[in-house]
Amino acid sequence: RKRARGTDGSSSATIEVFVEGGRSRDRRFVLPRTGFLRSLQSTGGDHLILPVTISYERIPEQAAMVQDAAAHGGSSRSSSRLSVLGLVRWLKSAVQGRVDL
């Protein structure tokens, strides 16, 4: 394993990581890739993580998604709720540690 070094040679470094979850065309959540975060966790060290999100008011593919949903009879609200609950459960199990703000 290679250690990240800061520009001044110290053992700390700023690393930009995009742990992107996604969504399918029917708006179901796709789990994010967490391999890098698991590697950080396995080091046993202290790490500062600053989560940032970029949100758009309108989804570029929104018209196509509406057409797909109409063609397939739409999706039920219960499956949407289950998807969100599944994501929340996954986040709860994936996030272990301390958060300082």
N, C-alpha and C positions, 0 to 999 in steps of 0.2 A: 504494500500500500504506500502510496506517495502522500506525503504530508503537504498541506497547503501552507505557503509562507506569505507573509505580508510583503509589501514592496520595500519595507525597511529591513527585511531579514528576520523580523520577529516571527514567532510561531502562530500569530493570528493573521487572518486574511478575510477579506470580504468576498463572498462568493454569491453570485446571482444565480438563482435556480428557479426554473419554471415548472412547478409541480402542478400541471394542468389536468384537472378533471375535464370532462367534456360532456357533450350531450349528443345523442343521436338525432336523426331528423325528426323522430317523434317525441323529442324532448326528454327522453329518459336519460338519467345520469350515467356517465361512464366513469368508473373509478380512476382517480389520479394515480400516477406512477410514483411510488414512494421509496424506491430503492436507495436514492441518495440520502433521504431523511433517515432511513433505517441504518445506513452506514454511519451517519453522524451519531445516532443513538448508541450504536455498538462501541463507539470509542470511549464512552463513559465520561467524556469531558463536558464542560459547560459551553453551551452554544446560544447565541442570541439569534432568534428568528423573527423577522419582521414580515408578517403576511400583508400582501397588498393585492387588491383586486382592481381590475379595470372593467367597468360595466358600461354597456351601451344601452340607451333607451330603446332602440329598435334593433332587432336581430336582422342582419342582412338577408337571410334566407327565409324570413318570416312568411312571405307570400307563398313560397313553395311548400313550407311546412303546413300551412293552413290547407292548401290544396291536397296534400298527401293525407292529412287527417280526415278531410271530407271524403276522399276517395275510399278510405279504409274504414269508414264509419266512426272516425274519431276515437279518442281514448277515454276511458271512464275516469272520473275524478278519483275513485278509490285506487286505481293503479298509479295515478300521479302521487297520491298521498303515500302509498307504499314505497314508491321510489324515493321520496324525500325522507321518509322514516329510515329506509335502508341506508341512505347517505349519512344521516345523522348518527345512526348506530355505528357505521364504519368509522366516521370521524372520531367518535367517542373511544372506540377501541384502538384506533391508530395513534391518537395523541396521548402520550404519557410523558409526564414531566411537569415542569413548573413554567408558568408564563408570568413575566414581569412586564408591566406597562409603565 
